[in-house]
Amino acid sequence: MRMTNPSRILIAALAGLALASGSACSGSTDEGAPASVAESTAPDAAPSVAIDATAAPVKVDTDAARASLGPEETLDVPDVADDAPTYVQGRVQGNRATVYAIAVGAGQTLEAAFDPPSNKLYFNVMDAQDHSGAAVHRGEVDTGIAHIVAPADMTYLVQPFQPRAQALHNEASDYRLRILRSGGGASTATASAH
């Protein structure tokens, strides 16, 4: 079973905490404890925590992202750094729009703030692996800011769109989008996984 870097760190930290707790509570040894237990919980025994610094960063799954696109949508993979906002500007005309793919590591938070100049545009955030069309954030119903904590290493799609009536009339509108990836989790990369 392959664990992500944060999982390895958590397991190693918990193991170290268990050892440290055992040593803190064992100022004297239990009378019935075997000698090996007494030795392993000695106060001077420091737990070692192994961190896998060679774990590969999370990458955008461009194959899954492309499979989620509509016929008039294009894919963009913006360069999003951890803990620093990235701004993109775009335009929706009819059903033509750019969809943005962002890699988010397990435990990290994706924040997407959509700022159109009118109330004619909305945005959804979707899991690139889920091709059902379901959104984890629905801009028409939810707020204009999405806050999503990734349960695992994920590729999320931020999809600007306009309501069907405007799209059918080929109306156009511009927008600005702020993307922020923050918090714990594995490091991420914007390069394609495929």
JOSUL-V466979 format. One record per residue. N is the residue number from 0. SS is DSSP state (H for helix, E for strand, - for the rest). PSI is psi in whole degrees, -180 to 180 (* if undefined). Layout:
N&SS&PSI  N&SS&PSI
//
This chain:
0&-&126  1&-&125  2&-&148  3&-&160  4&H&-46  5&H&-35  6&H&-42  7&H&-42  8&H&-44  9&H&-46  10&H&-44  11&H&-40  12&H&-42  13&H&-40  14&H&-43  15&H&-38  16&H&-40  17&H&-42  18&H&-43  19&H&-40  20&H&-41  21&H&-40  22&H&-33  23&H&-31  24&H&-5  25&-&51  26&-&-34  27&-&152  28&-&150  29&-&142  30&-&-34  31&-&0  32&-&140  33&-&159  34&H&-36  35&H&-35  36&H&-44  37&H&-40  38&H&-39  39&H&-18  40&-&19  41&-&143  42&-&-28  43&-&1  44&-&113  45&-&130  46&-&146  47&-&136  48&-&117  49&-&128  50&-&126  51&-&95  52&-&-5  53&-&2  54&-&138  55&-&143  56&-&158  57&E&135  58&E&155  59&E&130  60&-&86  61&H&-29  62&H&-48  63&H&-39  64&H&-46  65&H&-36  66&H&-19  67&-&-9  68&-&147  69&-&170  70&-&-23  71&-&13  72&E&148  73&E&154  74&E&137  75&E&137  76&-&92  77&-&153  78&-&100  79&-&117  80&-&151  81&E&139  82&-&23  83&-&127  84&-&145  85&E&134  86&E&134  87&E&149  88&E&146  89&E&-174  90&E&138  91&E&127  92&E&118  93&-&-125  94&-&1  95&E&125  96&E&159  97&E&135  98&E&133  99&E&129  100&E&129  101&E&128  102&E&135  103&E&126  104&-&158  105&-&129  106&-&-11  107&-&160  108&E&133  109&E&126  110&E&125  111&E&122  112&E&120  113&E&128  114&E&81  115&E&153  116&-&-13  117&-&174  118&-&23  119&-&-8  120&E&149  121&E&176  122&E&151  123&E&154  124&E&128  125&E&155  126&E&124  127&-&-25  128&-&-18  129&-&104  130&-&16  131&-&-16  132&-&-4  133&-&141  134&-&143  135&-&-18  136&E&125  137&E&108  138&-&-29  139&-&-27  140&-&-44  141&-&-175  142&-&177  143&-&3  144&E&124  145&E&134  146&E&111  147&E&125  148&E&123  149&-&124  150&-&-18  151&-&178  152&-&125  153&E&159  154&E&120  155&E&147  156&E&128  157&E&117  158&E&102  159&E&146  160&E&166  161&E&157  162&-&156  163&H&-41  164&H&-44  165&H&-40  166&H&-41  167&H&-29  168&-&8  169&-&33  170&-&157  171&E&146  172&E&146  173&E&164  174&E&167  175&E&138  176&E&129  177&E&127  178&E&130  179&E&127  180&E&123  181&E&172  182&-&-176  183&-&-170  184&-&175  185&-&156  186&-&157  187&E&161  188&E&152  189&E&-4  190&E&153  191&E&143  192&-&-15  193&-&*
//
